[in-house]
Amino acid sequence: MLRNLEQVHGKVEFNAPLIVAAPTYNIIDELKQEGDWDVLQKYSGFEFDDDAPQEHFSYRI
């Protein structure tokens, strides 16, 4: 959906941060293989780092 919106409008804008919460790491792996994870990361409001949960949030807002 985001790719289609990008093709039509050039970019996608949200009025609030996009939150992406995949239920399992297997789904994240599938999204990465299909190339969809990059698109979701591009539009997400922040990314949580599992390796440093209290030390690192990469905010994109």
N, C-alpha and C positions, 0 to 999 in steps of 0.2 A: 504494500500500500504506500509506504513512504517513497519507494523508488518511483512509483507511478505519479505521485504528487510532485516529486522533483522534476520529472520529465515534463509535466504539464505547466508547472508554475515556476520552475527554476530552483526553488528552495521551499522548505517547509518551516513555518513559524508556529510556535505554541505560546499560549498565554500563561502557561505554567510549565515547570520542568516535567519532562517525560520520565517516568519511572519504569524501568524494565526489570522484571524479576522473574527470571526463568526458574521453573520449579526444580530442575535438576541440572547437574553439570553435563549430563549426556545431551540434553537439549541444547545447551550452550555450544557443545562440540558440534552438533548437527548444524546449528545456525552459522558457526564459523566455517564449516565445510561448504555450506551453500552460499556464503558471502553475505548473509543477512546480518551477521553480528556487527560488522563494520558500520552498516547503516544505522543500526540501533545505537551503537556507541556514539556516532556522530550527533545524534539528536538527544541523547540522554542528558539529564541535568547534572549528574555526577556519576562517578564510578567508584564502587566500593572495592577495596583491596583486601582480599581474604588473608593475604600473608601479613598484613599489618592493620588489623581492623580498627584499632583505636588511634593509629598514628597517621593514617593516610586516607584522605578523600580527595579525589581529583575533581574539583568543581568546574563545571562548564557553563554556568549561568552567566 
